[in-house]
Amino acid sequence: MSTADTLLATARTRAPGQPYAGAVTPREAWELLQSEARVRLVDVRTDAERAWVGKVAIAAQQHCAVQWSTWPDGAPNPDFVQQLEAVAQKDEVLLFLCRSGVRSRHAARVATENGYAQSFDILEGFEGDKDAEGHRKSVGGWCKAGLPWLGA
């Protein structure tokens, strides 16, 4: 069994009863992206979040951005599925990323409902939860894990 297969098998055990394939930690997501060309990260944060906060530093062919909600009103993106279909194949392993791991779960669910059977949530998101002072990037998430990212 390859490293990717082992990681995905573990991920499948983390989301029992969820309507998507599973959940990976940020570090596991990075390992999957490094070890398997069929894996793609789907950043569902708004364009503004990526521009102002930062984004994952990975090869363009393994990354795409499809907003789950729109800026500045936060309304659901009515074209989410159509936009996902334009950038991802149904046989790819898709790892959904948001700020803290909430929108990514919804995106993985909707993707699964639309034929993307290998849809996984990235736990903790890009910035993680807020700390005691209300700041992010210090409690969980891609940034806290020390994984590559580009600042705004």
C-alpha positions in Angstrom: 0.0 0.0 0.0 1.4 3.4 -1.0 1.8 6.3 1.5 -1.2 8.1 -0.2 -3.4 5.0 0.1 -2.5 4.7 3.8 -3.2 8.3 4.5 -6.6 8.2 2.6 -7.5 5.0 4.5 -6.9 6.8 7.8 -8.8 9.8 6.6 -11.8 7.6 5.8 -12.0 6.6 9.5 -12.2 10.2 10.7 -15.6 11.1 9.3 -17.9 8.3 10.1 -21.4 9.1 9.2 -20.4 12.1 7.2 -21.6 12.5 3.6 -18.1 12.8 2.2 -15.1 10.5 1.9 -13.2 11.5 5.1 -11.0 14.1 6.7 -7.2 14.8 6.7 -5.0 16.9 9.0 -3.1 19.8 7.3 0.1 17.8 7.5 -1.5 14.7 5.9 -2.9 17.0 3.2 0.6 18.2 2.5 2.0 14.7 2.4 -0.8 13.6 0.0 0.0 16.6 -2.3 3.7 15.7 -2.3 3.2 12.0 -2.9 0.4 11.7 -5.4 -0.3 13.6 -8.6 -4.0 12.7 -8.6 -4.6 14.8 -5.4 -5.8 18.4 -5.7 -6.4 21.0 -3.1 -9.5 23.1 -3.5 -9.4 26.3 -1.6 -13.0 27.4 -0.9 -12.1 30.6 0.9 -13.1 33.9 -0.7 -10.9 35.6 -3.2 -10.5 38.3 -0.6 -9.3 35.9 2.1 -6.6 34.4 -0.2 -5.5 37.9 -1.3 -5.4 39.4 2.3 -4.5 36.4 4.5 -2.4 34.2 2.3 -2.6 30.9 0.4 -1.1 27.5 0.3 2.2 27.3 -1.6 1.8 24.4 -4.0 2.2 23.7 -7.7 -0.6 25.3 -9.8 -1.7 22.0 -11.3 -2.5 20.7 -7.8 -4.4 23.7 -6.6 -7.7 25.4 -7.6 -9.9 28.0 -5.9 -13.6 27.8 -5.9 -15.3 30.2 -3.4 -17.9 28.5 -1.2 -19.4 31.9 -0.3 -19.0 35.4 -1.9 -17.3 38.5 -0.6 -18.3 40.8 0.9 -21.8 39.6 1.7 -21.0 36.0 2.6 -23.8 34.7 0.5 -23.5 31.1 -0.8 -21.9 30.9 -4.2 -24.7 29.8 -6.5 -22.2 28.6 -9.1 -20.0 26.5 -6.7 -20.7 23.2 -8.5 -20.4 24.6 -12.0 -17.1 26.3 -11.1 -15.8 23.1 -9.5 -16.7 21.1 -12.6 -14.6 23.6 -14.6 -11.4 22.9 -12.6 -11.6 19.4 -11.2 -12.2 15.9 -12.5 -14.6 13.5 -10.8 -11.9 10.8 -10.4 -9.4 13.1 -8.6 -8.9 13.1 -4.8 -10.1 16.5 -3.7 -8.9 18.1 -0.4 -11.2 21.0 0.6 -9.6 23.9 2.6 -11.2 26.9 4.2 -10.2 29.2 7.1 -11.0 26.9 10.0 -12.7 23.8 8.7 -16.4 24.6 8.5 -17.0 25.7 4.9 -14.7 22.9 3.7 -16.9 20.3 5.2 -19.9 21.7 3.4 -18.0 21.9 0.2 -16.8 18.3 0.5 -20.5 17.2 1.1 -21.8 19.1 -1.9 -19.0 17.8 -4.1 -19.7 14.3 -3.1 -23.4 14.8 -3.8 -22.4 15.9 -7.3 -20.2 12.9 -8.2 -16.9 13.7 -6.6 -16.6 10.5 -4.5 -13.0 11.2 -3.3 -13.9 14.5 -1.5 -12.0 15.1 1.8 -12.2 17.9 4.4 -8.9 19.4 5.6 -9.4 19.6 9.4 -8.6 22.9 11.1 -8.4 24.8 7.8 -5.8 27.3 6.8 -5.8 29.6 9.9 -7.3 27.3 12.6 -9.5 28.4 15.5 -9.1 31.7 17.4 -6.9 31.8 20.4 -7.8 33.4 23.8 -7.1 36.8 22.3 -9.2 36.2 19.2 -6.3 35.7 16.8 -5.9 32.9 14.3 -2.8 30.9 13.1 -1.8 29.9 16.6 -4.4 27.1 17.3 -4.4 24.5 14.6 -4.5 24.9 10.9 -2.2 24.8 7.9 -0.1 27.9 9.1 0.3 26.7 12.6 1.5 23.3 11.3 4.4 25.2 9.6 3.4 24.1 6.1 4.3 26.2 3.1 2.2 29.2 2.4 2.5 32.6 0.8 1.5 35.7 2.7 -0.7 38.4 1.5 
